[in-house]
């Protein structure tokens, strides 16, 4: 069994790429009893996109040796030109993937989203163009490919790439990548050279020109040394094959049959052999058929997403926004929720609401003598209260037993239900995620936004290794259809329970307090970012600190520090810090209880003016 850590070694990547090349050369030679198929070229996409430049180096070494030893290439200049061309062609998919900007910059090559799908397709079509150009005008002395060979290499290349993405995602493999290249000219100039290489490639397709070919190689080589805008070389592969990937695999298997039938039809009818003079035009006809064929299943797939995701979400939003004034309205809500027939997380939320049906009915019966407006308002508060408390975890002791830390939380709603919340969850065997937040507003809409925010943060924190990306994606989702202009202040942390490394991001939330080295609780530094759901495409800065055994972190919402008594005085940060330090050596539950008691004393048993949420985490010895 090959260890995942081996893929972080450049020597291993070179070796494994050489073995793949040798294996495909042997298969092509034995299976087809000919050296004209060149199946090894089909591995370029896999090696480039998933293993990077060092894999292409190993591939090129074997390929050049194959040309010299078995195909009779002896001219040093020809060897240098063809080898350089192959190396540039091979690295180009990797460079294009990390150069083309999308919303999800920090990710390895994948097919887990529609944007990634479009990105891969663009890269593939560019490589098809360059492959045709190089094999017909540069490699033609050693590599001669007909239309069938192009098709076989193209299909096999996609199969290897899809299998590689699935295996690397399933095994969570991260690979070695080179260091960032220094900038030697303006970034725009690199892009101009790249565009120039494309233009020259199109010009040179049917009119080979030695000078143009050399310029294409030079311009492409210049583009390859373009420094990337961000450091993408520390990306960890924490992705798993998703529904999009699995659906694309199914579509691809179906589509292999269609272009194959097209190719056979062109050959049988004589169109391929006799009817069209330009072989490349035949090739474009076949690819056009393939492209048109993919539109139908892709449309079906998008309709599938609409039915399974978007439509149920819209239904749930519509049903929960309807006014509930009596038992009949409540019964209608239950029937509507039952009509949602999907089998995913949306259905789980719907079923959770259905489980509260009895409580809703009992509650509405107690409001028969109340006016319609009062009944609607109180039912809405009850629904918000139940949603809020059903989502916040309280299994502290069980959670602490299974992890190298201790934590305790507390949440109390004011008379008008708000959206304060905390959450904690296991990301993987080493990392624990925890979050505290406050949603503006009150009522059902606020509680639903709280549920949505908690769900997004939990899901994205287990999907993305970078917390900045978690907030970026969650913020954009919360901004969608934010008609009521509800905002979320939030603090998210990820703690490695083995190393004690704490990574955190703050979106407009109160600064936590931290106790380190058996000292006192002090406020954690760091400038908060913009509130979530405030503005799309916001970037959030992550911070990293180191926690040691017995270090503690205390998180809270503004209901604690902004507590106001009858004398119009605020509880404030000083009282909070003082109470924490007076009880810093107590059990976590006792620390939380001491703050609660001190707040009650400060309030003089008055009604709360705002929700309160607290969460404290301590590293075990």
N, C-alpha and C positions, 0 to 999 in steps of 0.2 A: 504493500500500500504506500503510495507516494505521499509524503508529508506536505501539507499546505505551505509550510515554511520554506520549502525548497523553491517555490515560485518567487520568493523574494531575493533569490540569488541570480545574478546576471549570467554566471557560468552555466547554471542549470538551464536557464531559458535558452541560451545559445545551443546547449547540447540537445534539449528536447526538440527544438525546431529543426535541427539537423537530422534527428532521427525521423521526424515526421516527413521531411523532404525525401529522405532515402526510401522510406516505406512506400510513399506514393509513386516514386520513380520505378521501384520494383513492381508494384501492382500494375502500373501502366504498361511496362515492358512485357510482363508475363501474360497479363490478361488479353491485351490487344496485339501482342506479338509485333509491336511497332514502337518506334521512338517518336511518332508524330502526334501522339495524343497529349503528352505533357500534363498528366493529372496533377503533378506537384504544384502547378500554378493555382489550383483551386484552394490551396491552403493559405494563400496570401492574406485574405480577409481575416481569417481566424487568427493567424499569427500576429498580424499588424494590430488589429483592434483590441485583442485580449492580452497579448504578451508584449507588444511594444517594439521599439527599434532594435533591441538586442536579439529578438527572435528573427527579425528580417535579416540581421547580420549573419546569423547562423544559417538561415535559408540560402542566402546569396553565396556563402562560401561553398556549400554543397553543390549548388546549381552550377557555379563556375567550374568547379572540379569535374562535374558531370559533362559539361560541354568540352572540356579539354581532353578528358580521358576516354570518353565514349563517342563524342560527336565530332571529333577531329578539329576543334578550334585551336589554332596555333598562333595567330597574329596577335602580338601583345596589345596593339592599339585597339583592335576589335574586342579583345577580352576586357580591356579597361572600360571601353565605351558601353558594351552590353552589360557588364557587371554593375557599373554605376547607374545605368538606366533601370536595371532591375531593383537595385537598392532604393532608389528614389521612388519608383512605382510602389514598392512594398510599404515604405514608411508613410506614404501619403494618406491612407485611410486613418491611421492613428493621429496624424497631425490635424487632419480635417475635423475629426470628432472633437478634439479638445480646442479647436479654433472657432468652430461655429457656435455662436452664442444662443442659448435658450434660457428660459426661466430657471431650469434645473442644471446649473453649470457644474456643480460638484457631484459628478456621478461617473461611474465607469460605463463603457459601451453596453447598452441593453435595449430591449424592446418592451419595456414596462410601461410605456406611455405613448400617446399619439405623436407627441413632439419627437420622441426618440425614434419612432418608426419613420417619420418623414426625414429625419436627419440621416438615418442609415440608408434610406432609398437614394437620397441625393449623393451620398458618398459612393454608393454602388454604381450609379449611372456615370459618375465622373471616372471611376476606375475602369468601367467598361470602355469608355472612350480612350483613355490612356493605354489600356491593354491592347486594344486594336491598333492604335497608332504605333506603339513600340514593337509589337510582334510582327507587324507588316513592313516596318521601315527601319527598325534598328536590330531586332532579334532575328530578322528573316534569314540570316546565314546559318542559324542553328535551330530556330524554332519556326516551324511552318504549320499554321493552324488553319483548318477549314471550318466551315460553318458548324458542322457537327461537333468539332472539338471545342469551339467557343461555347456552344450550348452546354456540353457536358461539363466543362470547367465552371461555367457560371452556376449551374444547378448544384453541382457537387460542392462548390464554394459556399453557397448559401446554406446547404445542409450542414456542413462542418461548422459554420459560424453559429447557426441556431443551436446545434448540439453543444458547442463550446459555451455559449451564453447560459444554457440551462445547467450544465455541469458546474461551471464556475459560480453561478448564483446559488445552486443547491449546496455546494461544499464551502461557500463563503471564502473563496480564494482571492487573495490580494497578491499582485505581482510586482516585481522590481521595475522601477522606472528611472530614467536618468535625471540628473540635476537640471535645474532651469538654465536656459541659455541666455547670456547677456545680450542686451539690445545694442546693435551697432548702427541702426538707422531708424528713422521714424516708422512706427507700426504701419501707417498707411502705405508706406513704400513697399513693405513686404507684400501687402495685399494687391498692390498694383502689379508687382511681378507675377503673382499667382494668376490674376485675371489675364495678363499678357500671355502666360503659358497656355491658358485655355483657348484664347483667340487663335494663337499660332497652331494649336492642335487641330482646331476646326479647319483652318486654312490648309493644313498639311495632310488632311485625311486622304484625299485622292491625288494630291500633287506633292509627292515627297521632295523635300528640299533640305540638303545637308545642313545648311546654315540655320534654317528654321528649327531643325531637329536639335542641333546643339544649343540653340537659344532656349528651346523648351526645357532641356535638361538643366541648363544654368538657372533659368528663372524658377523652376520647380525646386532646385536645390537651395536657392536663396529663401524661398518660402518655408522650407523645412527647418531653417535655423531661426525662424521667427519666434521670439519669446512669447509665451502665453500671458494673458492679462492677469491671471491669478495662479497661485501655486496649486496645481491639480495633482501633483505627484505624491501627495500624502493621503489620497483618497483611499478609504478602506471599503472593500467590497462587502457591504452589509445588505445587499439586495437579494431578493428571492424572485424566481420566475412568477409573474403575476398573471391575472386573467388575460390581459392584453397579449402577453407572450404566448400563452397556451392557445389562444384563439388564432394568433398569427401562424403558429405551427400547423394547426388544422387547415387553415386557408392555403398555406404553402403546399401541403401534401396534395390537396385537391388541384392546385394550379400547376403542379408538375405535369399532370396528364394533358392539360389544355395546350401549352406550347409544344409538348412532344407530338401531339396529334397534328398541330399546325406544321411542324417541321417535316413529319412524314408525308403530310398532304402536299407540301411544296415539292418534295422529292418525287412522289409518285406522279403528280400531274405534270412534272417537267418544268415548273416555274423556277424552282431553285437551280436546276442544272442548265437550262437553256433560255428561259424567258427573260431573265434580267442579267445585264452585263456585270453590274457591280455586285460583288459578293457582300460588301458592307451594306448595300441597300437591302439585300435579302436579310441580312442580320438585323437591320433596323425594323424590317417588316415583322420579323419574329418577335422582337422585343416589344413592338407596338401592340401586337396581339396579346402578349403577356401583360402589358400595362393595362390594356382595356379589360382584360379578364379579371384583373385584381380589383377593379372598381366595384363590381357587383358584390363579391363577398365582403369587401371592406364596408360597403354601404349597409349590408345585412348586419355586420358586426356593430356598426355605429347605432343601428336601430336596436340591436340587442342591449347595448349600454343604455340607450334611452329608456327601454322598457324595464331593465333590471335596476337602474340606479336613479336616473333623473326623474322619471315619472313617479316612482314611489315616494321620493323626497318631496316633490311638489304636492302629492296627495296628502302626505303627513302634515306638511306645513298648512295646507288649506283646512284640513279637518280640525287641527288644534287651534286655529285662529278663529273658528266659528264661535258665536256666543252660546253659552250654556246657561239657560235661565230656569229650566225645570227638568223633571225626570225624562220627559220625551226627548229633549235636546241631548241629554246624557246618553240615552239609549241609541239615538242616532249616531252619536260619536262612536260608541262601541261597535255598531254595525259597520260604520265607515272604516274603522281601524281593522276590522276583520276582513274587509274587502281587499286589503293589501296582501297580495299572494306571493310576493318574492320570498326567497329563502336566504337572506343575508342579514347584515347588522341592522338594516332598516326594519326588517321584520321583527328582530329581537327587541328593538325599542318599542315597536307597536305592541308586542306581546306583553312587555313590562307595563305599559299603560293599561292594557286590558286587565291585568292582574289587580289593578287598583279600582276596578269597576265597583265592587261592593262598597268600598270606602266612599266612593263618590256618591253612590245612591243613598247610603245612610246619611251622609252629610247633607245632601240636598233635601232629604225629608225633614231635617231639623230647621230648614229655612222656609217652610211653607208659609209662615205668617209674616215673612219679611217682604218688603217691596221687591219688584223685579230688578231694579238697579242694584239693591243691596245683595240680592241673591246671586246675580251674575258676578259681582265684585268678589264676594266671599268664596264662591266656587273657584274662581280664577286663582285666588290666593292659596286655596287648598291644593289645587293642582300644581301650582308652582312649588309649594312647600314639599309635596311628596316627591316631585321630580328631583328637587334639590337634594333632599336627604337620601333618596334611593341611590344616588350616584356617588356619594362621598363614602369612601371605605372606612371601616372602623375595626378591622381585624389586626390590631397592632401587635398583640402578643404572638399570634400565629406567624405574622410576617417577620417579626424580630427573630424568631427561632430559626428561620430558614436563611437568614442573611447575616453578614458580619457587621451589623449595626443595630441600634435601637431607635425607635421613633414613636411619637405620640402626637395625636392631633385633637383639636376641639373646634366645633363650629356651633354657633348660636344665631338664629335669625331674629331680627327685630320684628316689630308688629307688622310693618310693611315688608313683605318678602323681597329680598334682594337677590344678589347673585354671587355672594362670597363662596369660595370653594377651596378645598385642597385635595390633592390626590398623590398617591405613591404607587409604584408598580415596578416590576422586574423587567428590565430591558433584555438582558442576557445573563449568563452565568456569573459575570463579573460586575455588571453595572446596574445600579438602581436609579430610577427616575422619580423625581418628586416635584410638585408644582403647587403654587398657591396663587389665587387670583381673585379679582373683584369685577363683576359685570355691573355696569351702570344701569339704572332704572329699577323697575319692580314688576311683579306679576308674572304671568305665564310666559310672555315673550322673553323676559329676562332669564327665567329658569331654563327655557329652551336654548337660548344662546349659551347659557352656562353648560348645558349638556353637550351642545355642539362643540364648544371650546375644549371641554375636558376630553371628548372623544377624539377630536383632531390632534390635540397635544399628545395624548397617549399613543395614538396610531403612528403619528409622524415621528415621535421620539424613538419608537422601536424600529422605524423604517430608515430614518436618516441618522448617520453617525454624527453629523454636524448640527449642534443645537441652533446655530444661526439659520440653517436651512429649515429647521423645524418651525421657527417663528416666521420665517419668510413665507412658507407655504400656508401655515395656519392663518396668518394675517390676511393673505389674499383670499382665502376661502371665507373668512369672517366678513370681509369687505363686500362680498357678493350679496346683492339684494338687502343691504343694510339700510332699509328705508327709514326705520325709526332712529337711526344714528345712535345705536347702542355700542359702547366701547368697553374694552376689557383691559384692565391692568393685570399684569401677570409676571411671575418670577418662576423660571424653570431651571432645575439643576439636574445634572447627571453625575453620580458618584460611583467611582470604581472602588468597590469594597475591599479589593485586594491591595491596591496601591495607595488608596486614599486620595486620588486625584479627583477634584471637584471642578466640573465645568458648568458654567451657568450663564443665562441670558436674562436681562431685565427689560420688560416692556412697560415702562411707566409705573412700576410698583414701588412700594416702600422698601427701603434698604433693610436687609436682614441684619441680625446681630450674630456675631461669631465669638466663640470662646476657644482660644488656642493655648497650648503649653500651660494648662492649669491656671491660666490667668482669668481676667474678668471678661464679661461680654462687651464687645465693642462693635460699632456699626461697620458693616462691610462696605468697603469703598467701591466705586464704580458708578459711572453716569448712566441713568436709565434711558432706554430708547423710547420711541413713540408708542402710545397705547395701541394694542391690537384692534383691528377693524376701523382704524382711523384713516389710513391712506394705503392704497395698493403699492406693491413693489418696494416696500421698505426693507432695508437691510439692517439687521440687528447684530451688534458686536457681542461676541462671547468672551467671557473671562475664565481664567483657570487659576485655582489655588490648590494648595496641598493640605490635606487634613491628616492629623496623626491620631493614634488611639487616645480616647477620652476627649477629643475635640468635639464641640457641639455647634450646631447652627439653628437659629430660631427665626422662623418666618411668621408673618402676621399680616392682617389687612388693616385698612385705615380705621375700621371700627374700634380698634384698640386705642391708638394714639389720639384719635379725634373724638373720643368719648367726651361728652359735655354734660356737666352737672347743673344743678339748679342755680348755682352762682355764676353760670356762664363761663366756667373754667374748663380747660381741656386737660385730659389725662396726660398727654404729651410723651415725648421720647425719654425725657429724664426719668419720670416715674417708672416707665417700662424697663429701662436699663437698670434702675436701682432695684426693682423687684426681682429681676432676673439674677443679678449679682448676689442678692441676699439669699437666694435659694439655689445657686449654681451647682452645689454639690448634692442636691436632692435627686430623687428619681424623676424621670422625665414627666410622668403623670402628675407628680407633686409640684413640679415647676409650673406646669400649665394650670393646675388648680390654684396655686398661689396668685397667679396673675388674675384668674377669674374672680377670686375672693377680693383681691385688691380693687378690681373694677367695680364689683358690687358695692364695696364700701365707699368708693368714690362717687358712685351714682346715688348713694343713700337709698338703695332699693327702688329707684325710679325705673321707669320703662326704658329699654334700650332705644337709642336714637339711630343706631345703624347696626348692620350685621357684624358679627365677630367671627374670625377664623384664625386659628393658630396651628402651627406645625413645628415640632422640634425634632432634630436628628442628632444622634450621637454615635461616633465611631467606637466600636468595642475594642477592648484591649486584645 
